[in-house]
């Protein structure tokens, strides 16, 4: 996927990070998951976000924290 997944633009939602091509804040995805909602519910509620983009954002987040994770 060669395109940007997340956009930060002061003209869109006041600069809150959003899924590219939408006005949907990325934080909404994490809020849904934190509340125990399934990815499918998020996608149903925000149809402008493509599944592949949501999954790619989650993978980027995992990659960002995995190098810093320690075994329990």
PDB file of N, H, CA, C and O in Angstrom:
ATOM      1  N   UNK A   1       0.859  -1.158   0.000  1.00  0.00           N
ATOM      2  CA  UNK A   1       0.000   0.000   0.000  1.00  0.00           C
ATOM      3  C   UNK A   1       0.906   1.222   0.000  1.00  0.00           C
ATOM      4  O   UNK A   1       1.514   1.535   1.023  1.00  0.00           O
ATOM      5  N   UNK A   2       1.006   1.910  -1.119  1.00  0.00           N
ATOM      6  H   UNK A   2       0.512   1.655  -1.950  1.00  0.00           H
ATOM      7  CA  UNK A   2       1.932   3.001  -1.264  1.00  0.00           C
ATOM      8  C   UNK A   2       1.374   4.360  -0.885  1.00  0.00           C
ATOM      9  O   UNK A   2       2.092   5.356  -0.981  1.00  0.00           O
ATOM     10  N   UNK A   3       0.138   4.438  -0.465  1.00  0.00           N
ATOM     11  H   UNK A   3      -0.445   3.630  -0.387  1.00  0.00           H
ATOM     12  CA  UNK A   3      -0.445   5.734  -0.147  1.00  0.00           C
ATOM     13  C   UNK A   3      -0.434   5.971   1.366  1.00  0.00           C
ATOM     14  O   UNK A   3      -0.306   5.042   2.164  1.00  0.00           O
ATOM     15  N   UNK A   4      -0.571   7.238   1.724  1.00  0.00           N
ATOM     16  H   UNK A   4      -0.675   7.992   1.076  1.00  0.00           H
ATOM     17  CA  UNK A   4      -0.649   7.579   3.142  1.00  0.00           C
ATOM     18  C   UNK A   4      -1.940   7.031   3.730  1.00  0.00           C
ATOM     19  O   UNK A   4      -2.996   7.095   3.100  1.00  0.00           O
ATOM     20  N   UNK A   5      -1.853   6.508   4.901  1.00  0.00           N
ATOM     21  H   UNK A   5      -0.996   6.456   5.413  1.00  0.00           H
ATOM     22  CA  UNK A   5      -3.024   5.960   5.573  1.00  0.00           C
ATOM     23  C   UNK A   5      -3.689   6.978   6.486  1.00  0.00           C
ATOM     24  O   UNK A   5      -4.904   6.964   6.685  1.00  0.00           O
ATOM     25  N   UNK A   6      -2.863   7.863   7.036  1.00  0.00           N
ATOM     26  H   UNK A   6      -1.876   7.875   6.875  1.00  0.00           H
ATOM     27  CA  UNK A   6      -3.333   8.840   8.009  1.00  0.00           C
ATOM     28  C   UNK A   6      -2.922  10.226   7.538  1.00  0.00           C
ATOM     29  O   UNK A   6      -1.802  10.434   7.071  1.00  0.00           O
ATOM     30  N   UNK A   7      -3.838  11.160   7.666  1.00  0.00           N
ATOM     31  H   UNK A   7      -4.748  10.991   8.045  1.00  0.00           H
ATOM     32  CA  UNK A   7      -3.591  12.543   7.268  1.00  0.00           C
ATOM     33  C   UNK A   7      -3.753  13.437   8.496  1.00  0.00           C
ATOM     34  O   UNK A   7      -4.681  13.268   9.287  1.00  0.00           O
ATOM     35  N   UNK A   8      -2.835  14.390   8.638  1.00  0.00           N
ATOM     36  H   UNK A   8      -2.081  14.528   7.995  1.00  0.00           H
ATOM     37  CA  UNK A   8      -2.956  15.422   9.656  1.00  0.00           C
ATOM     38  C   UNK A   8      -2.952  16.745   8.907  1.00  0.00           C
ATOM     39  O   UNK A   8      -1.936  17.158   8.349  1.00  0.00           O
ATOM     40  N   UNK A   9      -4.103  17.398   8.906  1.00  0.00           N
ATOM     41  H   UNK A   9      -4.928  17.062   9.360  1.00  0.00           H
ATOM     42  CA  UNK A   9      -4.277  18.647   8.161  1.00  0.00           C
ATOM     43  C   UNK A   9      -5.115  19.588   9.022  1.00  0.00           C
ATOM     44  O   UNK A   9      -6.228  19.242   9.419  1.00  0.00           O
ATOM     45  N   UNK A  10      -4.585  20.774   9.312  1.00  0.00           N
ATOM     46  H   UNK A  10      -3.681  21.054   8.990  1.00  0.00           H
ATOM     47  CA  UNK A  10      -5.344  21.699  10.152  1.00  0.00           C
ATOM     48  C   UNK A  10      -6.723  22.055   9.577  1.00  0.00           C
ATOM     49  O   UNK A  10      -7.600  22.505  10.315  1.00  0.00           O
ATOM     50  N   UNK A  11      -6.918  21.859   8.286  1.00  0.00           N
ATOM     51  H   UNK A  11      -6.206  21.494   7.686  1.00  0.00           H
ATOM     52  CA  UNK A  11      -8.204  22.157   7.645  1.00  0.00           C
ATOM     53  C   UNK A  11      -9.209  21.007   7.770  1.00  0.00           C
ATOM     54  O   UNK A  11     -10.381  21.165   7.429  1.00  0.00           O
ATOM     55  N   UNK A  12      -8.751  19.860   8.256  1.00  0.00           N
ATOM     56  H   UNK A  12      -7.799  19.732   8.533  1.00  0.00           H
ATOM     57  CA  UNK A  12      -9.628  18.691   8.422  1.00  0.00           C
ATOM     58  C   UNK A  12      -9.669  18.339   9.905  1.00  0.00           C
ATOM     59  O   UNK A  12      -8.655  17.966  10.494  1.00  0.00           O
ATOM     60  N   UNK A  13     -10.834  18.460  10.489  1.00  0.00           N
ATOM     61  H   UNK A  13     -11.658  18.763  10.010  1.00  0.00           H
ATOM     62  CA  UNK A  13     -11.046  18.132  11.907  1.00  0.00           C
ATOM     63  C   UNK A  13     -10.039  18.844  12.825  1.00  0.00           C
ATOM     64  O   UNK A  13      -9.670  18.318  13.874  1.00  0.00           O
ATOM     65  N   UNK A  14      -9.606  20.031  12.425  1.00  0.00           N
ATOM     66  H   UNK A  14      -9.906  20.459  11.573  1.00  0.00           H
ATOM     67  CA  UNK A  14      -8.703  20.817  13.267  1.00  0.00           C
ATOM     68  C   UNK A  14      -7.327  20.213  13.443  1.00  0.00           C
ATOM     69  O   UNK A  14      -6.632  20.531  14.408  1.00  0.00           O
ATOM     70  N   UNK A  15      -6.920  19.344  12.524  1.00  0.00           N
ATOM     71  H   UNK A  15      -7.485  19.086  11.740  1.00  0.00           H
ATOM     72  CA  UNK A  15      -5.588  18.751  12.597  1.00  0.00           C
ATOM     73  C   UNK A  15      -5.518  17.425  13.326  1.00  0.00           C
ATOM     74  O   UNK A  15      -4.435  16.870  13.514  1.00  0.00           O
ATOM     75  N   UNK A  16      -6.669  16.914  13.737  1.00  0.00           N
ATOM     76  H   UNK A  16      -7.548  17.364  13.584  1.00  0.00           H
ATOM     77  CA  UNK A  16      -6.711  15.592  14.364  1.00  0.00           C
ATOM     78  C   UNK A  16      -6.345  14.561  13.300  1.00  0.00           C
ATOM     79  O   UNK A  16      -6.836  14.657  12.176  1.00  0.00           O
ATOM     80  N   UNK A  17      -5.494  13.572  13.616  1.00  0.00           N
ATOM     81  H   UNK A  17      -5.094  13.494  14.530  1.00  0.00           H
ATOM     82  CA  UNK A  17      -5.173  12.538  12.625  1.00  0.00           C
ATOM     83  C   UNK A  17      -6.437  11.793  12.182  1.00  0.00           C
ATOM     84  O   UNK A  17      -7.189  11.276  13.008  1.00  0.00           O
ATOM     85  N   UNK A  18      -6.655  11.750  10.864  1.00  0.00           N
ATOM     86  H   UNK A  18      -6.044  12.170  10.193  1.00  0.00           H
ATOM     87  CA  UNK A  18      -7.817  11.070  10.295  1.00  0.00           C
ATOM     88  C   UNK A  18      -7.365  10.049   9.260  1.00  0.00           C
ATOM     89  O   UNK A  18      -6.256  10.121   8.731  1.00  0.00           O
ATOM     90  N   UNK A  19      -8.244   9.108   8.988  1.00  0.00           N
ATOM     91  H   UNK A  19      -9.145   9.050   9.417  1.00  0.00           H
ATOM     92  CA  UNK A  19      -7.983   8.173   7.896  1.00  0.00           C
ATOM     93  C   UNK A  19      -7.973   8.970   6.597  1.00  0.00           C
ATOM     94  O   UNK A  19      -8.868   9.782   6.360  1.00  0.00           O
ATOM     95  N   UNK A  20      -6.974   8.746   5.763  1.00  0.00           N
ATOM     96  H   UNK A  20      -6.247   8.087   5.956  1.00  0.00           H
ATOM     97  CA  UNK A  20      -6.839   9.477   4.500  1.00  0.00           C
ATOM     98  C   UNK A  20      -8.115   9.362   3.679  1.00  0.00           C
ATOM     99  O   UNK A  20      -8.702   8.286   3.561  1.00  0.00           O
ATOM    100  N   UNK A  21      -8.533  10.495   3.112  1.00  0.00           N
ATOM    101  H   UNK A  21      -8.056  11.369   3.208  1.00  0.00           H
ATOM    102  CA  UNK A  21      -9.717  10.521   2.275  1.00  0.00           C
ATOM    103  C   UNK A  21     -11.022  10.559   3.035  1.00  0.00           C
ATOM    104  O   UNK A  21     -12.095  10.483   2.436  1.00  0.00           O
ATOM    105  N   UNK A  22     -10.942  10.678   4.363  1.00  0.00           N
ATOM    106  H   UNK A  22     -10.071  10.739   4.850  1.00  0.00           H
ATOM    107  CA  UNK A  22     -12.147  10.732   5.197  1.00  0.00           C
ATOM    108  C   UNK A  22     -11.998  11.864   6.206  1.00  0.00           C
ATOM    109  O   UNK A  22     -10.983  12.560   6.244  1.00  0.00           O
ATOM    110  N   UNK A  23     -13.019  12.026   7.006  1.00  0.00           N
ATOM    111  H   UNK A  23     -13.844  11.461   6.975  1.00  0.00           H
ATOM    112  CA  UNK A  23     -12.955  12.939   8.152  1.00  0.00           C
ATOM    113  C   UNK A  23     -13.062  12.125   9.449  1.00  0.00           C
ATOM    114  O   UNK A  23     -13.399  12.668  10.502  1.00  0.00           O
ATOM    115  N   UNK A  24     -12.775  10.829   9.366  1.00  0.00           N
ATOM    116  H   UNK A  24     -12.501  10.388   8.511  1.00  0.00           H
ATOM    117  CA  UNK A  24     -12.904   9.923  10.508  1.00  0.00           C
ATOM    118  C   UNK A  24     -11.596   9.905  11.294  1.00  0.00           C
ATOM    119  O   UNK A  24     -10.570   9.467  10.774  1.00  0.00           O
ATOM    120  N   UNK A  25     -11.621  10.379  12.544  1.00  0.00           N
ATOM    121  H   UNK A  25     -12.455  10.735  12.967  1.00  0.00           H
ATOM    122  CA  UNK A  25     -10.413  10.334  13.365  1.00  0.00           C
ATOM    123  C   UNK A  25      -9.934   8.898  13.596  1.00  0.00           C
ATOM    124  O   UNK A  25     -10.737   7.998  13.847  1.00  0.00           O
ATOM    125  N   UNK A  26      -8.644   8.701  13.510  1.00  0.00           N
ATOM    126  H   UNK A  26      -7.992   9.431  13.306  1.00  0.00           H
ATOM    127  CA  UNK A  26      -8.051   7.376  13.753  1.00  0.00           C
ATOM    128  C   UNK A  26      -8.346   6.934  15.179  1.00  0.00           C
ATOM    129  O   UNK A  26      -8.523   5.745  15.443  1.00  0.00           O
ATOM    130  N   UNK A  27      -8.400   7.886  16.090  1.00  0.00           N
ATOM    131  H   UNK A  27      -8.256   8.852  15.876  1.00  0.00           H
ATOM    132  CA  UNK A  27      -8.688   7.571  17.488  1.00  0.00           C
ATOM    133  C   UNK A  27     -10.007   6.810  17.629  1.00  0.00           C
ATOM    134  O   UNK A  27     -10.145   5.980  18.527  1.00  0.00           O
ATOM    135  N   UNK A  28     -10.963   7.081  16.763  1.00  0.00           N
ATOM    136  H   UNK A  28     -10.851   7.755  16.034  1.00  0.00           H
ATOM    137  CA  UNK A  28     -12.243   6.372  16.834  1.00  0.00           C
ATOM    138  C   UNK A  28     -12.057   4.867  16.743  1.00  0.00           C
ATOM    139  O   UNK A  28     -12.725   4.112  17.450  1.00  0.00           O
ATOM    140  N   UNK A  29     -11.152   4.429  15.876  1.00  0.00           N
ATOM    141  H   UNK A  29     -10.609   5.043  15.302  1.00  0.00           H
ATOM    142  CA  UNK A  29     -10.898   2.990  15.733  1.00  0.00           C
ATOM    143  C   UNK A  29     -10.404   2.412  17.056  1.00  0.00           C
ATOM    144  O   UNK A  29     -10.894   1.379  17.513  1.00  0.00           O
ATOM    145  N   UNK A  30      -9.437   3.081  17.663  1.00  0.00           N
ATOM    146  H   UNK A  30      -9.039   3.920  17.292  1.00  0.00           H
ATOM    147  CA  UNK A  30      -8.898   2.574  18.928  1.00  0.00           C
ATOM    148  C   UNK A  30      -9.926   2.652  20.049  1.00  0.00           C
ATOM    149  O   UNK A  30      -9.958   1.782  20.920  1.00  0.00           O
ATOM    150  N   UNK A  31     -10.768   3.684  20.039  1.00  0.00           N
ATOM    151  H   UNK A  31     -10.742   4.391  19.332  1.00  0.00           H
ATOM    152  CA  UNK A  31     -11.837   3.786  21.031  1.00  0.00           C
ATOM    153  C   UNK A  31     -12.802   2.614  20.904  1.00  0.00           C
ATOM    154  O   UNK A  31     -13.208   2.032  21.910  1.00  0.00           O
ATOM    155  N   UNK A  32     -13.171   2.265  19.679  1.00  0.00           N
ATOM    156  H   UNK A  32     -12.841   2.738  18.861  1.00  0.00           H
ATOM    157  CA  UNK A  32     -14.069   1.129  19.447  1.00  0.00           C
ATOM    158  C   UNK A  32     -13.448  -0.157  19.982  1.00  0.00           C
ATOM    159  O   UNK A  32     -14.099  -0.919  20.697  1.00  0.00           O
ATOM    160  N   UNK A  33     -12.201  -0.391  19.637  1.00  0.00           N
ATOM    161  H   UNK A  33     -11.672   0.228  19.056  1.00  0.00           H
ATOM    162  CA  UNK A  33     -11.547  -1.629  20.060  1.00  0.00           C
ATOM    163  C   UNK A  33     -11.384  -1.672  21.576  1.00  0.00           C
ATOM    164  O   UNK A  33     -11.568  -2.719  22.198  1.00  0.00           O
ATOM    165  N   UNK A  34     -11.041  -0.537  22.162  1.00  0.00           N
ATOM    166  H   UNK A  34     -10.891   0.314  21.657  1.00  0.00           H
ATOM    167  CA  UNK A  34     -10.893  -0.463  23.612  1.00  0.00           C
ATOM    168  C   UNK A  34     -12.219  -0.763  24.320  1.00  0.00           C
ATOM    169  O   UNK A  34     -12.235  -1.354  25.400  1.00  0.00           O
ATOM    170  N   UNK A  35     -13.312  -0.356  23.710  1.00  0.00           N
ATOM    171  H   UNK A  35     -13.300   0.124  22.833  1.00  0.00           H
ATOM    172  CA  UNK A  35     -14.643  -0.592  24.289  1.00  0.00           C
ATOM    173  C   UNK A  35     -15.130  -2.023  24.051  1.00  0.00           C
ATOM    174  O   UNK A  35     -16.219  -2.387  24.494  1.00  0.00           O
ATOM    175  N   UNK A  36     -14.328  -2.837  23.354  1.00  0.00           N
ATOM    176  H   UNK A  36     -13.443  -2.541  22.995  1.00  0.00           H
ATOM    177  CA  UNK A  36     -14.707  -4.226  23.116  1.00  0.00           C
ATOM    178  C   UNK A  36     -15.492  -4.444  21.839  1.00  0.00           C
ATOM    179  O   UNK A  36     -15.975  -5.547  21.584  1.00  0.00           O
ATOM    180  N   UNK A  37     -15.623  -3.402  21.038  1.00  0.00           N
ATOM    181  H   UNK A  37     -15.231  -2.505  21.246  1.00  0.00           H
ATOM    182  CA  UNK A  37     -16.329  -3.537  19.765  1.00  0.00           C
ATOM    183  C   UNK A  37     -15.435  -4.244  18.746  1.00  0.00           C
ATOM    184  O   UNK A  37     -14.209  -4.156  18.816  1.00  0.00           O
ATOM    185  N   UNK A  38     -16.047  -4.926  17.823  1.00  0.00           N
ATOM    186  H   UNK A  38     -17.043  -4.997  17.766  1.00  0.00           H
ATOM    187  CA  UNK A  38     -15.314  -5.615  16.766  1.00  0.00           C
ATOM    188  C   UNK A  38     -14.953  -4.636  15.653  1.00  0.00           C
ATOM    189  O   UNK A  38     -15.613  -3.612  15.476  1.00  0.00           O
ATOM    190  N   UNK A  39     -13.917  -4.956  14.917  1.00  0.00           N
ATOM    191  H   UNK A  39     -13.381  -5.788  15.061  1.00  0.00           H
ATOM    192  CA  UNK A  39     -13.520  -4.147  13.772  1.00  0.00           C
ATOM    193  C   UNK A  39     -14.693  -3.994  12.807  1.00  0.00           C
ATOM    194  O   UNK A  39     -14.896  -2.917  12.248  1.00  0.00           O
ATOM    195  N   UNK A  40     -15.456  -5.050  12.611  1.00  0.00           N
ATOM    196  H   UNK A  40     -15.291  -5.925  13.066  1.00  0.00           H
ATOM    197  CA  UNK A  40     -16.605  -4.985  11.702  1.00  0.00           C
ATOM    198  C   UNK A  40     -17.616  -3.927  12.132  1.00  0.00           C
ATOM    199  O   UNK A  40     -18.213  -3.266  11.282  1.00  0.00           O
ATOM    200  N   UNK A  41     -17.814  -3.760  13.427  1.00  0.00           N
ATOM    201  H   UNK A  41     -17.329  -4.297  14.117  1.00  0.00           H
ATOM    202  CA  UNK A  41     -18.747  -2.740  13.910  1.00  0.00           C
ATOM    203  C   UNK A  41     -18.234  -1.348  13.568  1.00  0.00           C
ATOM    204  O   UNK A  41     -19.001  -0.488  13.135  1.00  0.00           O
ATOM    205  N   UNK A  42     -16.939  -1.128  13.763  1.00  0.00           N
ATOM    206  H   UNK A  42     -16.316  -1.826  14.115  1.00  0.00           H
ATOM    207  CA  UNK A  42     -16.338   0.162  13.398  1.00  0.00           C
ATOM    208  C   UNK A  42     -16.538   0.426  11.907  1.00  0.00           C
ATOM    209  O   UNK A  42     -16.948   1.518  11.513  1.00  0.00           O
ATOM    210  N   UNK A  43     -16.251  -0.569  11.091  1.00  0.00           N
ATOM    211  H   UNK A  43     -15.918  -1.456  11.411  1.00  0.00           H
ATOM    212  CA  UNK A  43     -16.371  -0.408   9.640  1.00  0.00           C
ATOM    213  C   UNK A  43     -17.824  -0.173   9.221  1.00  0.00           C
ATOM    214  O   UNK A  43     -18.086   0.586   8.287  1.00  0.00           O
ATOM    215  N   UNK A  44     -18.757  -0.815   9.901  1.00  0.00           N
ATOM    216  H   UNK A  44     -18.545  -1.431  10.659  1.00  0.00           H
ATOM    217  CA  UNK A  44     -20.182  -0.585   9.607  1.00  0.00           C
ATOM    218  C   UNK A  44     -20.580   0.852   9.954  1.00  0.00           C
ATOM    219  O   UNK A  44     -21.344   1.486   9.227  1.00  0.00           O
ATOM    220  N   UNK A  45     -20.057   1.350  11.060  1.00  0.00           N
ATOM    221  H   UNK A  45     -19.436   0.834  11.651  1.00  0.00           H
ATOM    222  CA  UNK A  45     -20.412   2.686  11.522  1.00  0.00           C
ATOM    223  C   UNK A  45     -19.689   3.795  10.746  1.00  0.00           C
ATOM    224  O   UNK A  45     -20.162   4.930  10.687  1.00  0.00           O
ATOM    225  N   UNK A  46     -18.545   3.456  10.154  1.00  0.00           N
ATOM    226  H   UNK A  46     -18.161   2.534  10.201  1.00  0.00           H
ATOM    227  CA  UNK A  46     -17.757   4.424   9.381  1.00  0.00           C
ATOM    228  C   UNK A  46     -17.430   3.830   8.012  1.00  0.00           C
ATOM    229  O   UNK A  46     -16.287   3.454   7.755  1.00  0.00           O
ATOM    230  N   UNK A  47     -18.423   3.744   7.139  1.00  0.00           N
ATOM    231  H   UNK A  47     -19.352   4.049   7.348  1.00  0.00           H
ATOM    232  CA  UNK A  47     -18.233   3.072   5.851  1.00  0.00           C
ATOM    233  C   UNK A  47     -17.227   3.753   4.927  1.00  0.00           C
ATOM    234  O   UNK A  47     -16.811   3.154   3.935  1.00  0.00           O
ATOM    235  N   UNK A  48     -16.832   4.972   5.222  1.00  0.00           N
ATOM    236  H   UNK A  48     -17.170   5.458   6.028  1.00  0.00           H
ATOM    237  CA  UNK A  48     -15.828   5.630   4.375  1.00  0.00           C
ATOM    238  C   UNK A  48     -14.419   5.096   4.634  1.00  0.00           C
ATOM    239  O   UNK A  48     -13.502   5.359   3.856  1.00  0.00           O
ATOM    240  N   UNK A  49     -14.245   4.348   5.724  1.00  0.00           N
ATOM    241  H   UNK A  49     -14.989   4.134   6.356  1.00  0.00           H
ATOM    242  CA  UNK A  49     -12.947   3.743   6.025  1.00  0.00           C
ATOM    243  C   UNK A  49     -12.921   2.335   5.441  1.00  0.00           C
ATOM    244  O   UNK A  49     -13.764   1.503   5.776  1.00  0.00           O
ATOM    245  N   UNK A  50     -11.960   2.074   4.577  1.00  0.00           N
ATOM    246  H   UNK A  50     -11.275   2.751   4.305  1.00  0.00           H
ATOM    247  CA  UNK A  50     -11.828   0.749   3.973  1.00  0.00           C
ATOM    248  C   UNK A  50     -11.191  -0.220   4.961  1.00  0.00           C
ATOM    249  O   UNK A  50     -10.310   0.148   5.737  1.00  0.00           O
ATOM    250  N   UNK A  51     -11.653  -1.461   4.916  1.00  0.00           N
ATOM    251  H   UNK A  51     -12.369  -1.760   4.285  1.00  0.00           H
ATOM    252  CA  UNK A  51     -11.108  -2.487   5.807  1.00  0.00           C
ATOM    253  C   UNK A  51      -9.588  -2.574   5.691  1.00  0.00           C
ATOM    254  O   UNK A  51      -8.894  -2.617   6.707  1.00  0.00           O
ATOM    255  N   UNK A  52      -9.071  -2.599   4.479  1.00  0.00           N
ATOM    256  H   UNK A  52      -9.635  -2.563   3.654  1.00  0.00           H
ATOM    257  CA  UNK A  52      -7.618  -2.760   4.310  1.00  0.00           C
ATOM    258  C   UNK A  52      -6.856  -1.602   4.943  1.00  0.00           C
ATOM    259  O   UNK A  52      -5.745  -1.791   5.438  1.00  0.00           O
ATOM    260  N   UNK A  53      -7.434  -0.419   4.931  1.00  0.00           N
ATOM    261  H   UNK A  53      -8.337  -0.265   4.529  1.00  0.00           H
ATOM    262  CA  UNK A  53      -6.776   0.741   5.534  1.00  0.00           C
ATOM    263  C   UNK A  53      -6.804   0.625   7.059  1.00  0.00           C
ATOM    264  O   UNK A  53      -5.791   0.871   7.714  1.00  0.00           O
ATOM    265  N   UNK A  54      -7.945   0.254   7.625  1.00  0.00           N
ATOM    266  H   UNK A  54      -8.767   0.054   7.093  1.00  0.00           H
ATOM    267  CA  UNK A  54      -8.040   0.089   9.075  1.00  0.00           C
ATOM    268  C   UNK A  54      -7.063  -0.979   9.558  1.00  0.00           C
ATOM    269  O   UNK A  54      -6.379  -0.781  10.562  1.00  0.00           O
ATOM    270  N   UNK A  55      -6.991  -2.089   8.865  1.00  0.00           N
ATOM    271  H   UNK A  55      -7.546  -2.249   8.049  1.00  0.00           H
ATOM    272  CA  UNK A  55      -6.069  -3.163   9.247  1.00  0.00           C
ATOM    273  C   UNK A  55      -4.621  -2.690   9.124  1.00  0.00           C
ATOM    274  O   UNK A  55      -3.800  -2.994   9.989  1.00  0.00           O
ATOM    275  N   UNK A  56      -4.303  -1.960   8.073  1.00  0.00           N
ATOM    276  H   UNK A  56      -4.970  -1.714   7.370  1.00  0.00           H
ATOM    277  CA  UNK A  56      -2.939  -1.461   7.886  1.00  0.00           C
ATOM    278  C   UNK A  56      -2.556  -0.484   9.001  1.00  0.00           C
ATOM    279  O   UNK A  56      -1.414  -0.490   9.462  1.00  0.00           O
ATOM    280  N   UNK A  57      -3.499   0.351   9.436  1.00  0.00           N
ATOM    281  H   UNK A  57      -4.426   0.355   9.061  1.00  0.00           H
ATOM    282  CA  UNK A  57      -3.222   1.272  10.542  1.00  0.00           C
ATOM    283  C   UNK A  57      -2.962   0.478  11.825  1.00  0.00           C
ATOM    284  O   UNK A  57      -2.049   0.811  12.580  1.00  0.00           O
ATOM    285  N   UNK A  58      -3.743  -0.549  12.074  1.00  0.00           N
ATOM    286  H   UNK A  58      -4.485  -0.819  11.460  1.00  0.00           H
ATOM    287  CA  UNK A  58      -3.514  -1.390  13.247  1.00  0.00           C
ATOM    288  C   UNK A  58      -2.155  -2.089  13.174  1.00  0.00           C
ATOM    289  O   UNK A  58      -1.464  -2.216  14.186  1.00  0.00           O
ATOM    290  N   UNK A  59      -1.779  -2.534  11.994  1.00  0.00           N
ATOM    291  H   UNK A  59      -2.340  -2.430  11.173  1.00  0.00           H
ATOM    292  CA  UNK A  59      -0.475  -3.178  11.827  1.00  0.00           C
ATOM    293  C   UNK A  59       0.662  -2.185  12.072  1.00  0.00           C
ATOM    294  O   UNK A  59       1.675  -2.535  12.678  1.00  0.00           O
ATOM    295  N   UNK A  60       0.496  -0.953  11.602  1.00  0.00           N
ATOM    296  H   UNK A  60      -0.326  -0.668  11.109  1.00  0.00           H
ATOM    297  CA  UNK A  60       1.514   0.075  11.847  1.00  0.00           C
ATOM    298  C   UNK A  60       1.644   0.352  13.340  1.00  0.00           C
ATOM    299  O   UNK A  60       2.753   0.511  13.851  1.00  0.00           O
ATOM    300  N   UNK A  61       0.526   0.410  14.031  1.00  0.00           N
ATOM    301  H   UNK A  61      -0.374   0.281  13.616  1.00  0.00           H
ATOM    302  CA  UNK A  61       0.555   0.645  15.473  1.00  0.00           C
ATOM    303  C   UNK A  61       1.269  -0.495  16.185  1.00  0.00           C
ATOM    304  O   UNK A  61       2.071  -0.268  17.091  1.00  0.00           O
ATOM    305  N   UNK A  62       0.973  -1.720  15.770  1.00  0.00           N
ATOM    306  H   UNK A  62       0.322  -1.905  15.034  1.00  0.00           H
ATOM    307  CA  UNK A  62       1.634  -2.876  16.384  1.00  0.00           C
ATOM    308  C   UNK A  62       3.135  -2.827  16.150  1.00  0.00           C
ATOM    309  O   UNK A  62       3.922  -3.069  17.066  1.00  0.00           O
ATOM    310  N   UNK A  63       3.529  -2.514  14.923  1.00  0.00           N
ATOM    311  H   UNK A  63       2.890  -2.318  14.179  1.00  0.00           H
ATOM    312  CA  UNK A  63       4.953  -2.427  14.603  1.00  0.00           C
ATOM    313  C   UNK A  63       5.634  -1.319  15.385  1.00  0.00           C
ATOM    314  O   UNK A  63       6.809  -1.435  15.736  1.00  0.00           O
ATOM    315  N   UNK A  64       4.909  -0.250  15.660  1.00  0.00           N
ATOM    316  H   UNK A  64       3.955  -0.156  15.375  1.00  0.00           H
ATOM    317  CA  UNK A  64       5.487   0.864  16.401  1.00  0.00           C
ATOM    318  C   UNK A  64       5.780   0.501  17.857  1.00  0.00           C
ATOM    319  O   UNK A  64       6.740   1.003  18.443  1.00  0.00           O
ATOM    320  N   UNK A  65       4.957  -0.366  18.436  1.00  0.00           N
ATOM    321  H   UNK A  65       4.177  -0.773  17.960  1.00  0.00           H
ATOM    322  CA  UNK A  65       5.154  -0.706  19.843  1.00  0.00           C
ATOM    323  C   UNK A  65       5.877  -2.037  20.053  1.00  0.00           C
ATOM    324  O   UNK A  65       6.444  -2.262  21.122  1.00  0.00           O
ATOM    325  N   UNK A  66       5.867  -2.901  19.077  1.00  0.00           N
ATOM    326  H   UNK A  66       5.406  -2.718  18.208  1.00  0.00           H
ATOM    327  CA  UNK A  66       6.479  -4.222  19.244  1.00  0.00           C
ATOM    328  C   UNK A  66       7.963  -4.168  19.579  1.00  0.00           C
ATOM    329  O   UNK A  66       8.405  -4.922  20.445  1.00  0.00           O
ATOM    330  N   UNK A  67       8.757  -3.310  18.934  1.00  0.00           N
ATOM    331  H   UNK A  67       8.398  -2.697  18.230  1.00  0.00           H
ATOM    332  CA  UNK A  67      10.188  -3.290  19.288  1.00  0.00           C
ATOM    333  C   UNK A  67      10.441  -2.913  20.745  1.00  0.00           C
ATOM    334  O   UNK A  67      11.514  -3.187  21.282  1.00  0.00           O
ATOM    335  N   UNK A  68       9.458  -2.290  21.382  1.00  0.00           N
ATOM    336  H   UNK A  68       8.586  -2.068  20.946  1.00  0.00           H
ATOM    337  CA  UNK A  68       9.635  -1.838  22.755  1.00  0.00           C
ATOM    338  C   UNK A  68       8.980  -2.766  23.770  1.00  0.00           C
ATOM    339  O   UNK A  68       9.046  -2.536  24.977  1.00  0.00           O
ATOM    340  N   UNK A  69       8.353  -3.811  23.263  1.00  0.00           N
ATOM    341  H   UNK A  69       8.300  -3.999  22.282  1.00  0.00           H
ATOM    342  CA  UNK A  69       7.650  -4.739  24.149  1.00  0.00           C
ATOM    343  C   UNK A  69       8.657  -5.681  24.826  1.00  0.00           C
ATOM    344  O   UNK A  69       9.666  -6.067  24.236  1.00  0.00           O
ATOM    345  N   UNK A  70       8.359  -6.027  26.049  1.00  0.00           N
ATOM    346  H   UNK A  70       7.540  -5.714  26.528  1.00  0.00           H
ATOM    347  CA  UNK A  70       9.199  -6.962  26.803  1.00  0.00           C
ATOM    348  C   UNK A  70       8.368  -8.174  27.176  1.00  0.00           C
ATOM    349  O   UNK A  70       7.175  -8.060  27.458  1.00  0.00           O
ATOM    350  N   UNK A  71       9.001  -9.326  27.177  1.00  0.00           N
ATOM    351  H   UNK A  71       9.971  -9.419  26.948  1.00  0.00           H
ATOM    352  CA  UNK A  71       8.298 -10.548  27.581  1.00  0.00           C
ATOM    353  C   UNK A  71       7.944 -10.464  29.050  1.00  0.00           C
ATOM    354  O   UNK A  71       8.692  -9.911  29.855  1.00  0.00           O
ATOM    355  N   UNK A  72       6.793 -11.019  29.386  1.00  0.00           N
ATOM    356  H   UNK A  72       6.185 -11.469  28.731  1.00  0.00           H
ATOM    357  CA  UNK A  72       6.355 -11.010  30.784  1.00  0.00           C
ATOM    358  C   UNK A  72       7.056 -12.089  31.560  1.00  0.00           C
ATOM    359  O   UNK A  72       6.820 -12.241  32.758  1.00  0.00           O
TER     360      UNK A  72
END
